[in-house]
């Protein structure tokens, strides 16, 4: 919730974890959550953000994303959405040392596991 507020000045309700990503070459791990935008449904650029927008899943501008972690997370989200399932993912992003964070040609995603939520 804090990160969403800092980046997009948006208030959200966290629904649960979505993906845990390890990026060993830079010694970082990411835990990214599913969330719902809360009323009054407003958002804007935070101090570290150049641009914010809402997109339908099929309209996400993948070629403009800055980080491999967000690229992979959003690709998996679109795949899950199209399949009509809710999953939790864990994986590793293997990158070559010294490459830029946004150089997707220099990374490989290894899906360690995924868990499909039980039907309710």
C-alpha positions as CSV (number, residue, x, y, z in Angstrom):
1,X,0.0,0.0,0.0
2,X,2.8,2.4,0.9
3,X,4.6,1.8,-2.4
4,X,1.4,2.3,-4.4
5,X,0.8,5.6,-2.6
6,X,4.4,6.8,-3.2
7,X,4.5,5.9,-6.9
8,X,0.9,6.7,-7.9
9,X,-0.8,8.6,-5.1
10,X,-3.4,5.9,-5.1
11,X,-5.2,4.3,-2.2
12,X,-5.6,0.5,-2.5
13,X,-6.9,-2.5,-0.6
14,X,-4.4,-5.4,-0.7
15,X,-6.1,-8.6,-1.8
16,X,-3.2,-10.9,-1.3
17,X,0.3,-11.8,-2.6
18,X,0.7,-12.4,-6.3
19,X,4.3,-13.0,-7.1
20,X,7.7,-13.4,-5.3
21,X,10.6,-12.7,-7.6
22,X,14.3,-13.3,-6.8
23,X,16.9,-11.5,-8.9
24,X,20.2,-13.0,-7.6
25,X,22.6,-11.0,-9.8
26,X,21.6,-7.8,-8.0
27,X,20.7,-9.4,-4.6
28,X,17.1,-8.3,-4.7
29,X,13.8,-9.9,-4.1
30,X,10.3,-8.5,-4.9
31,X,7.0,-9.4,-3.3
32,X,4.2,-8.0,-5.4
33,X,0.6,-8.0,-4.3
34,X,-2.8,-8.0,-6.0
35,X,-4.8,-4.9,-4.9
36,X,-8.0,-3.0,-5.6
37,X,-8.1,0.7,-6.2
38,X,-10.2,2.4,-3.5
39,X,-12.6,5.3,-3.8
40,X,-12.4,8.0,-4.9
41,X,-10.5,6.1,-7.5
42,X,-7.9,8.8,-8.0
43,X,-4.2,8.5,-8.9
44,X,-1.4,10.9,-10.0
45,X,2.3,11.0,-10.3
46,X,4.3,10.7,-7.1
47,X,7.7,12.3,-6.5
48,X,9.6,9.5,-8.2
49,X,7.1,8.9,-11.1
50,X,7.0,10.5,-14.5
51,X,3.7,9.1,-15.7
52,X,0.8,7.0,-14.4
53,X,-2.3,5.6,-16.2
54,X,-4.8,2.8,-15.9
55,X,-4.9,0.1,-18.7
56,X,-7.1,-2.8,-19.6
57,X,-4.9,-5.9,-19.5
58,X,-4.7,-6.2,-23.3
59,X,-3.6,-2.5,-23.6
60,X,-0.6,-2.6,-21.3
61,X,2.3,-1.0,-23.2
62,X,4.8,-3.8,-22.5
63,X,7.5,-2.3,-24.7
64,X,7.6,0.8,-22.5
65,X,8.0,-0.9,-19.1
66,X,11.2,0.0,-17.3
67,X,11.9,-3.1,-15.3
68,X,12.0,-6.8,-16.0
69,X,10.3,-7.6,-12.7
70,X,7.2,-5.5,-13.8
71,X,7.3,-6.9,-17.3
72,X,7.2,-10.5,-16.0
73,X,4.6,-9.8,-13.3
74,X,2.2,-8.1,-15.8
75,X,2.7,-10.8,-18.4
76,X,1.8,-13.5,-15.9
77,X,-1.1,-11.4,-14.7
78,X,-2.5,-11.1,-18.3
79,X,-2.0,-14.8,-18.8
80,X,-3.8,-15.7,-15.6
81,X,-6.6,-13.2,-16.4
82,X,-7.1,-14.7,-19.9
83,X,-7.1,-18.2,-18.4
84,X,-9.7,-17.1,-15.8
85,X,-7.6,-18.3,-12.9
86,X,-6.0,-16.6,-9.9
87,X,-2.5,-17.9,-9.2
88,X,0.4,-17.1,-6.9
89,X,3.8,-17.3,-8.5
90,X,7.4,-17.6,-7.4
91,X,10.3,-17.4,-9.7
92,X,13.8,-16.3,-10.4
93,X,14.9,-13.7,-12.9
94,X,18.4,-14.6,-14.1
95,X,20.2,-11.7,-15.6
96,X,23.6,-11.2,-17.0
97,X,25.8,-9.1,-14.7
98,X,26.2,-5.5,-15.7
99,X,23.1,-5.1,-17.9
100,X,20.5,-2.4,-17.6
101,X,17.4,-3.2,-15.5
102,X,15.2,-2.7,-18.5
103,X,17.2,-4.9,-20.9
104,X,14.7,-7.7,-21.3
105,X,17.0,-9.5,-23.8
106,X,19.5,-10.1,-21.0
107,X,17.1,-11.9,-18.6
108,X,15.4,-15.2,-18.3
109,X,12.4,-16.0,-16.0
110,X,12.5,-19.4,-14.3
111,X,9.1,-20.2,-12.8
112,X,9.8,-22.1,-9.6
113,X,6.2,-22.8,-8.9
114,X,2.7,-21.4,-9.1
115,X,-0.4,-22.1,-7.0
116,X,-3.9,-21.8,-8.3
117,X,-6.4,-20.5,-5.9
118,X,-9.2,-22.8,-5.0
119,X,-12.7,-22.1,-6.5
120,X,-15.0,-20.3,-4.0
